[in-house]
Amino acid sequence: MRDFKTLTVWKTAHQLTLNVYKDCASFSKDEAYGLVSQMRRASVSIASNIAEGCGRESNLEMARFLSIAAGSASELQYQILLAGDLGILDEVSCADLERHVIEVRKMASSFMTKLKTKS
């Protein structure tokens, strides 16, 4: 069992979630139950799955939850692209969020690889 709050990948994912919430605050009311909800849910899922994996008993279980987190990161990456293409999110915010989500996905992937080699 690990303390998720000590993991750099979780800290980075948590900061991504905070950034998504901040950037989505400027979206119109029409998007509140659409894209905003989806983006927030996907970002929360990333950090949540990392935290849940830390509560599991084996490295393979932890790796499985990191894989789920990486999937949520890919989902969020598409939603960021969509928000930019629809003109809902400005270019700078899109670029920053996309860079951040790619960083989280790479970190999760690297951690998964390490865990699998230890098992």
C-alpha positions in Angstrom: 0.0 0.0 0.0 1.4 3.4 -1.0 0.5 6.9 0.0 -0.7 8.4 -3.2 0.0 12.0 -2.1 3.7 11.2 -2.2 3.7 10.2 -5.9 4.9 12.7 -8.4 2.5 11.3 -11.0 -0.5 11.9 -8.6 0.6 15.4 -7.7 0.9 16.2 -11.4 -2.5 14.7 -12.2 -4.0 16.6 -9.2 -2.6 19.9 -10.5 -4.0 19.0 -14.0 -7.5 18.6 -12.4 -7.2 21.9 -10.7 -6.2 23.6 -14.0 -9.1 21.9 -15.9 -11.6 23.2 -13.3 -10.1 26.7 -13.5 -10.1 26.8 -17.3 -13.6 25.3 -17.6 -15.0 28.0 -15.3 -15.1 30.4 -18.2 -17.2 28.1 -20.4 -20.8 29.1 -21.2 -23.7 27.9 -19.1 -24.7 25.8 -22.2 -21.6 23.7 -21.8 -22.0 23.2 -18.0 -23.6 19.8 -18.4 -21.8 18.9 -21.7 -18.2 19.3 -22.3 -17.4 20.9 -19.0 -18.8 17.9 -17.1 -16.9 15.5 -19.3 -13.6 17.3 -19.0 -13.9 17.6 -15.2 -14.9 13.9 -14.9 -12.0 12.7 -17.0 -9.5 14.8 -15.1 -10.8 13.6 -11.7 -10.7 10.1 -13.0 -7.0 10.3 -13.7 -6.0 11.3 -10.2 -8.6 9.1 -8.6 -7.5 5.9 -10.4 -3.9 6.6 -9.3 -5.1 7.0 -5.7 -7.2 3.9 -5.9 -4.3 1.9 -7.3 -2.2 2.9 -4.3 -4.7 1.2 -2.1 -4.3 -2.1 -3.9 -2.0 -4.9 -2.7 0.1 -5.7 -5.7 2.2 -3.9 -8.2 0.2 -5.5 -11.0 -3.1 -4.1 -9.6 -1.4 -0.7 -9.2 -0.3 -0.9 -12.9 -3.9 -1.8 -13.9 -5.2 1.4 -12.3 -2.4 3.4 -13.9 -3.5 2.0 -17.2 -7.1 3.2 -16.5 -5.7 6.6 -15.5 -3.8 6.8 -18.8 -7.0 6.0 -20.7 -8.8 8.8 -18.9 -5.8 11.1 -19.8 -6.3 10.2 -23.5 -10.0 11.0 -23.2 -9.2 14.4 -21.6 -6.7 15.1 -24.4 -9.4 14.7 -27.0 -11.8 16.8 -25.0 -9.2 19.6 -24.8 -8.7 19.4 -28.6 -12.5 19.5 -29.1 -12.9 22.5 -26.8 -10.2 24.3 -28.8 -11.6 23.5 -32.2 -15.1 24.7 -31.0 -13.5 28.0 -29.9 -14.7 27.3 -26.3 -11.1 27.2 -24.9 -8.4 29.7 -26.0 -5.3 28.5 -27.8 -2.9 29.1 -24.9 -5.1 27.2 -22.4 -5.5 24.3 -24.9 -1.7 24.1 -25.4 -1.0 24.2 -21.6 -3.6 21.6 -20.8 -2.6 19.3 -23.6 1.1 19.5 -22.6 0.1 18.8 -19.0 -2.1 15.8 -19.9 0.6 14.3 -22.1 3.1 14.7 -19.2 0.7 12.8 -16.9 0.2 10.0 -19.4 3.9 9.6 -19.9 4.5 9.5 -16.2 1.8 6.9 -15.7 3.2 4.8 -18.5 6.7 4.9 -17.1 5.5 4.0 -13.6 3.5 1.1 -15.1 6.6 -0.2 -16.8 8.6 -0.1 -13.6 5.9 -1.8 -11.6 5.5 -4.6 -14.2 9.2 -5.3 -14.2 9.2 -5.6 -10.3 6.4 -8.2 -10.4 
